[in-house]
């Protein structure tokens, strides 16, 4: 039975689309179960200034239940109704005041992660001469190993100092007080800083938390996509990385039936397009059958001459006799075409034999050796006594 092209297309498309429709019926294009609940649970490593996020569409009045832990660093956790890249930024103003006790050869520092257009205002006084400088993490490391790097601010052998440093690059800035004298020195300092381009997680509706461990439930005030973020803010902790464990559950309020209803227009469009393709294919097939039913004009057959294929030959390097391309031994001298003869057969093929006595290969009348195995063929003896 012949199956037309249109029917074949219909069968293939049915086999492809029906399983997809079956899956979409219960889980139509969503991470949620049939009741509309989605859970995100994982343990991840975040490096400073990195964040992790997930999001789901959730109805107004439904809840997001969350639990988050971090070790060893503080993290920022937030639930917002917008992507992280679109969150507003702000200028953060802060200050630190403290007293340091520096023994001989000892240093202490305070650090801030700042971006361009930020500034540091410092003011300090000491009971004896000290060195003060502002450095990056790399230059502080080099200095601690005994190097002599350049600092952003460098004040040596002073008992007091004040000034302003305007930040040009985003990095950690270390304010260092070093006692290279013989006696213990007491240092009192006040630092005021202005940090620009700080992600403002606290503004707008949602949840915002800074810490290492929290759990709670948040009720969504309006329907839409709601994101949760775990952000390793470098302004909160000096560590290079931290390990987070989160468990966040969305009760979206959108069941599989709701999602199926929402996707019906798309599926109907797909079915209509497929139906049109099948109809066009069937019409094209009918048109081909009508063309085949019309008598065709006969054309006299043309005879094509058959060319005989010439057998490929080569020449023996020992006796210059012609050798067929598939021969392994010269039929005239018995020499091997390629390589060395490992052993000589003890069998001798009788004269005028049609095939080799050793391997059974077909022989030609003038062959003195088998072209396949090199077995010798007896020469025909002529009895001159009868003449």
C-alpha positions as CSV (number, residue, x, y, z in Angstrom):
1,X,0.0,0.0,0.0
2,X,1.4,3.4,-1.0
3,X,1.2,6.2,1.6
4,X,1.0,9.7,0.1
5,X,3.4,12.6,1.2
6,X,0.6,14.5,3.1
7,X,-0.4,11.4,5.1
8,X,3.2,10.8,6.0
9,X,3.7,14.3,7.2
10,X,0.5,14.0,9.4
11,X,1.7,10.8,11.0
12,X,5.2,12.2,11.7
13,X,3.8,15.4,13.2
14,X,1.3,13.5,15.3
15,X,4.1,11.3,16.7
16,X,6.1,14.4,17.6
17,X,3.4,16.7,18.9
18,X,1.2,14.3,20.9
19,X,3.8,13.5,23.5
20,X,4.5,17.2,23.9
21,X,0.8,17.9,24.4
22,X,0.5,15.1,26.9
23,X,3.3,16.6,29.0
24,X,2.0,20.1,28.7
25,X,-1.4,18.9,29.8
26,X,-0.1,18.2,33.3
27,X,3.0,20.5,33.5
28,X,2.4,23.2,30.8
29,X,5.7,25.1,30.4
30,X,6.4,25.5,34.2
31,X,8.5,24.3,37.1
32,X,5.4,24.0,39.3
33,X,3.6,20.9,40.2
34,X,-0.1,20.4,39.4
35,X,-1.1,22.5,42.5
36,X,1.2,25.4,41.5
37,X,3.9,24.9,44.1
38,X,7.6,25.4,43.2
39,X,10.5,24.7,45.4
40,X,14.1,25.9,45.0
41,X,16.7,24.2,47.3
42,X,20.4,24.2,46.8
43,X,23.9,24.8,48.4
44,X,26.2,27.1,46.4
45,X,29.4,29.0,46.7
46,X,29.3,32.8,46.0
47,X,32.3,35.0,45.4
48,X,32.3,38.6,46.5
49,X,30.0,40.8,44.4
50,X,28.1,37.8,43.0
51,X,24.4,36.9,43.5
52,X,22.1,33.9,43.0
53,X,18.5,34.3,41.9
54,X,15.3,32.4,40.9
55,X,11.8,33.7,40.0
56,X,8.3,32.6,39.5
57,X,5.0,34.2,38.5
58,X,2.7,34.3,41.5
59,X,-0.8,35.6,42.2
60,X,-1.6,38.4,44.7
61,X,-2.0,37.2,48.3
62,X,0.0,34.0,47.8
63,X,3.1,33.2,49.9
64,X,6.8,32.7,49.5
65,X,8.4,30.7,52.3
66,X,12.2,31.1,52.6
67,X,15.1,29.8,54.7
68,X,18.7,31.0,54.0
69,X,22.1,30.3,55.7
70,X,25.6,31.6,54.9
71,X,29.0,30.7,56.2
72,X,31.3,32.4,57.0
73,X,30.2,35.7,55.6
74,X,27.2,38.0,55.9
75,X,25.0,38.0,52.8
76,X,22.1,40.2,51.6
77,X,18.8,38.3,50.9
78,X,15.9,40.0,49.1
79,X,12.6,39.3,47.5
80,X,11.7,41.8,44.8
81,X,9.3,42.2,41.8
82,X,12.0,43.1,39.3
83,X,15.3,41.7,38.0
84,X,18.6,42.4,39.8
85,X,19.9,44.5,36.9
86,X,17.0,47.0,37.2
87,X,17.2,47.5,41.0
88,X,17.9,51.1,41.9
89,X,21.3,52.3,43.2
90,X,22.0,54.8,45.9
91,X,24.8,56.6,47.8
92,X,25.7,55.0,51.1
93,X,27.2,57.3,53.8
94,X,29.0,55.7,56.7
95,X,31.6,56.3,59.3
96,X,33.9,54.3,61.7
97,X,35.6,55.5,64.9
98,X,38.0,53.4,66.9
99,X,41.2,53.2,68.9
100,X,44.1,51.0,68.0
101,X,47.0,49.8,70.1
102,X,50.1,49.0,68.0
103,X,53.0,47.2,69.5
104,X,56.5,47.3,68.0
105,X,56.4,46.2,64.3
106,X,52.7,45.7,64.3
107,X,50.0,47.1,62.0
108,X,46.2,47.3,61.9
109,X,43.8,48.2,59.0
110,X,40.2,48.9,58.1
111,X,38.9,48.2,54.6
112,X,36.0,49.3,52.4
113,X,34.8,48.1,49.0
114,X,34.2,51.2,47.0
115,X,33.3,52.1,43.4
116,X,34.3,55.2,41.3
117,X,33.0,58.6,42.5
118,X,33.2,57.3,46.1
119,X,35.4,59.1,48.7
120,X,37.2,58.5,52.0
121,X,37.7,61.2,54.6
122,X,40.3,60.2,57.3
123,X,41.4,61.8,60.5
124,X,43.7,60.3,63.1
125,X,46.3,61.1,65.8
126,X,48.9,58.9,67.5
127,X,50.8,58.9,70.8
128,X,54.1,58.5,68.9
129,X,55.3,58.5,65.3
130,X,53.7,55.9,62.9
131,X,53.3,55.3,59.2
132,X,49.8,55.6,57.5
133,X,48.9,54.6,54.0
134,X,45.9,53.6,51.8
135,X,46.5,50.6,49.6
136,X,44.8,48.0,47.4
137,X,44.7,44.4,48.5
138,X,47.6,43.5,46.1
139,X,49.9,46.3,47.2
140,X,49.2,45.5,50.9
141,X,50.2,41.9,50.2
142,X,53.4,43.0,48.4
143,X,54.3,45.4,51.3
144,X,53.7,42.7,53.9
145,X,56.2,40.4,52.1
146,X,58.8,43.1,52.3
147,X,58.3,44.9,49.0
148,X,58.1,48.7,48.5
149,X,55.0,49.3,46.4
150,X,53.4,52.6,45.7
151,X,50.3,53.5,47.7
152,X,47.3,55.8,47.0
153,X,48.1,57.8,50.1
154,X,51.5,57.5,51.9
155,X,52.3,59.4,55.2
156,X,55.5,58.3,57.0
157,X,56.7,59.2,60.6
158,X,53.7,61.2,61.6
159,X,51.7,61.6,64.8
160,X,48.5,62.9,63.1
161,X,47.0,63.3,59.7
162,X,43.8,64.0,57.8
163,X,42.7,64.2,54.2
164,X,40.3,63.1,51.5
165,X,40.9,60.3,48.9
166,X,38.6,60.2,45.9
167,X,38.1,56.7,44.5
168,X,38.9,56.0,40.8
169,X,38.4,52.2,40.5
170,X,36.1,49.6,42.0
171,X,38.1,47.5,44.6
172,X,38.8,47.0,48.2
173,X,40.7,49.9,49.8
174,X,42.8,49.3,53.0
175,X,43.6,52.1,55.5
176,X,46.7,50.9,57.3
177,X,48.5,52.2,60.5
178,X,51.9,50.8,61.0
179,X,54.2,51.1,64.1
180,X,57.9,50.6,63.1
181,X,59.1,52.2,66.3
182,X,60.4,50.6,69.6
183,X,57.5,51.5,71.9
184,X,53.8,50.8,71.8
185,X,51.6,53.4,70.1
186,X,48.0,54.3,70.6
187,X,46.1,55.5,67.5
188,X,42.6,57.2,67.5
189,X,40.9,57.5,64.2
190,X,37.6,58.6,62.5
191,X,36.7,57.5,59.0
192,X,33.8,59.0,57.0
193,X,33.1,57.4,53.6
194,X,30.7,58.0,50.8
195,X,30.0,54.9,48.7
196,X,28.4,55.4,45.3
197,X,26.5,53.0,43.0
198,X,25.4,50.8,45.9
199,X,22.6,48.3,45.0
200,X,19.5,49.5,47.0
201,X,17.8,46.3,48.1
202,X,15.9,48.0,50.8
203,X,13.7,50.3,48.6
204,X,10.4,49.2,47.2
205,X,8.0,46.3,48.1
206,X,9.5,43.0,49.2
207,X,11.9,41.5,51.7
208,X,15.4,42.6,52.6
209,X,17.7,41.0,55.1
210,X,21.5,41.2,56.0
211,X,23.0,38.4,58.0
212,X,23.9,34.7,58.1
213,X,20.7,32.9,59.0
214,X,17.0,33.8,58.5
215,X,13.7,32.1,57.7
216,X,10.2,33.6,57.3
217,X,7.2,33.8,55.0
218,X,6.4,36.7,52.6
219,X,2.9,37.5,51.3
220,X,3.0,38.8,47.7
221,X,1.2,42.2,47.5
222,X,0.6,42.1,43.7
223,X,0.5,39.5,40.9
224,X,3.6,39.1,38.7
225,X,7.1,37.8,38.5
226,X,8.7,37.8,42.0
227,X,12.5,37.2,42.3
228,X,14.6,36.1,45.3
229,X,18.2,37.2,45.5
230,X,21.1,36.0,47.6
231,X,23.8,38.7,47.2
232,X,27.3,38.5,48.5
233,X,27.8,42.3,49.1
234,X,31.5,43.0,49.4
235,X,30.7,46.0,51.6
236,X,29.4,43.6,54.3
237,X,32.3,41.1,54.5
238,X,36.0,41.0,53.7
239,X,36.1,37.3,52.7
240,X,36.7,36.1,49.2
241,X,33.8,33.7,49.1
242,X,31.0,32.3,51.2
243,X,28.8,29.1,51.1
244,X,25.0,29.6,51.0
245,X,22.2,27.1,51.5
246,X,18.7,28.2,50.6
247,X,15.2,26.7,50.5
248,X,12.6,28.8,48.9
249,X,9.0,27.7,48.1
250,X,6.6,29.6,45.9
251,X,2.9,28.9,46.4
252,X,2.1,30.5,43.0
253,X,-1.7,29.9,43.1
254,X,-1.5,28.9,39.4
255,X,-2.4,25.3,38.8
256,X,-1.7,23.2,35.8
257,X,-5.3,23.8,34.6
258,X,-4.8,27.5,34.7
259,X,-1.5,27.2,32.8
260,X,-3.2,25.0,30.2
261,X,-5.9,27.6,29.6
262,X,-3.3,30.3,29.2
263,X,-1.4,28.3,26.6
264,X,-4.4,27.2,24.6
265,X,-4.2,30.2,22.1
266,X,-0.6,29.2,21.3
267,X,-1.4,25.5,20.9
268,X,-4.5,26.3,18.7
269,X,-2.2,28.4,16.5
270,X,0.3,25.6,16.2
271,X,-2.5,23.1,15.3
272,X,-4.0,25.5,12.7
273,X,-0.6,25.9,11.1
274,X,0.1,22.2,11.0
275,X,-3.4,21.6,9.6
276,X,-2.7,24.1,6.8
277,X,0.6,22.4,6.0
278,X,-1.1,19.0,5.8
279,X,-3.9,20.3,3.5
280,X,-1.4,21.9,1.2
281,X,0.6,18.7,1.1
282,X,-2.5,16.6,0.2
283,X,-3.6,19.0,-2.5
284,X,-0.1,18.9,-4.0
285,X,-0.2,15.1,-3.9
286,X,-3.5,15.0,-5.8
287,X,-2.1,17.4,-8.4
288,X,0.8,15.1,-9.0
289,X,-1.5,12.1,-9.5
290,X,-3.5,14.0,-12.1
291,X,-0.3,14.8,-14.0
292,X,0.8,11.2,-13.9
293,X,-2.6,10.0,-15.4
294,X,-2.1,12.1,-18.6
295,X,-0.5,10.1,-21.6
296,X,3.0,11.1,-22.2
297,X,4.7,11.4,-25.6
298,X,6.9,8.4,-26.4
299,X,10.5,9.1,-27.0
300,X,12.6,6.6,-29.0
301,X,15.1,4.8,-26.8
302,X,18.7,5.8,-27.4
303,X,21.3,3.1,-27.3
304,X,24.3,4.0,-25.2
305,X,27.5,2.3,-26.3
306,X,29.1,0.2,-23.5
307,X,32.7,0.9,-23.1
308,X,34.9,-2.0,-22.1
309,X,36.8,-1.4,-18.9
310,X,40.5,-1.8,-19.4
311,X,42.2,-3.9,-16.8
312,X,44.8,-2.0,-14.9
313,X,48.3,-3.5,-15.2
314,X,51.9,-2.8,-14.1
315,X,55.4,-4.1,-15.0
316,X,57.5,-6.5,-13.0
317,X,60.7,-4.8,-11.9
318,X,62.7,-8.0,-12.4
319,X,61.7,-9.3,-15.8
320,X,59.6,-6.4,-17.2
321,X,56.6,-8.8,-17.8
322,X,53.1,-7.4,-17.6
323,X,51.5,-7.9,-14.2
324,X,47.8,-7.4,-13.3
325,X,47.0,-4.8,-10.6
326,X,45.6,-7.5,-8.2
327,X,48.6,-9.9,-8.7
328,X,50.9,-10.5,-5.7
329,X,53.5,-12.4,-7.6
330,X,54.9,-12.1,-11.2
331,X,53.4,-14.9,-13.3
332,X,56.6,-15.0,-15.4
333,X,59.5,-15.0,-12.9
334,X,57.6,-15.7,-9.6
335,X,59.0,-12.5,-7.9
336,X,56.8,-10.9,-5.2
337,X,55.3,-7.6,-6.3
338,X,55.6,-6.0,-2.9
339,X,57.8,-6.9,0.1
340,X,59.9,-9.9,0.5
341,X,59.1,-13.6,0.0
342,X,58.8,-15.2,3.4
343,X,58.7,-18.8,2.2
344,X,58.5,-20.8,-1.1
345,X,55.7,-23.3,-1.5
346,X,56.9,-26.9,-2.0
347,X,54.0,-27.7,-4.2
348,X,54.5,-27.5,-8.0
349,X,51.5,-27.0,-10.3
350,X,51.5,-29.4,-13.3
351,X,51.9,-28.0,-16.8
352,X,48.7,-27.0,-18.6
353,X,46.8,-26.9,-15.3
354,X,43.8,-24.6,-15.3
355,X,44.3,-23.6,-11.6
356,X,47.1,-23.4,-9.0
357,X,47.6,-26.6,-7.0
358,X,48.5,-24.7,-3.9
359,X,45.8,-21.9,-3.6
360,X,43.4,-22.8,-6.4
361,X,43.8,-19.4,-8.2
362,X,43.0,-19.4,-11.9
363,X,46.0,-19.7,-14.3
364,X,46.6,-18.3,-17.8
365,X,48.2,-20.5,-20.4
366,X,51.6,-18.8,-20.4
367,X,51.9,-18.4,-16.6
368,X,55.1,-19.8,-15.1
369,X,54.1,-18.9,-11.6
370,X,50.8,-18.4,-9.7
371,X,50.1,-14.6,-9.6
372,X,48.4,-15.0,-6.2
373,X,50.8,-17.3,-4.1
374,X,53.9,-17.6,-6.3
375,X,53.7,-21.4,-6.7
376,X,55.8,-22.6,-9.7
377,X,54.0,-24.1,-12.8
378,X,55.8,-26.9,-14.5
379,X,57.1,-26.2,-18.0
380,X,55.6,-28.3,-20.8
381,X,58.3,-30.9,-22.0
382,X,58.5,-31.8,-25.7
383,X,59.7,-35.4,-26.4
384,X,62.2,-34.9,-29.3
385,X,62.8,-38.7,-29.6
386,X,59.4,-39.1,-31.3
387,X,60.4,-36.7,-34.0
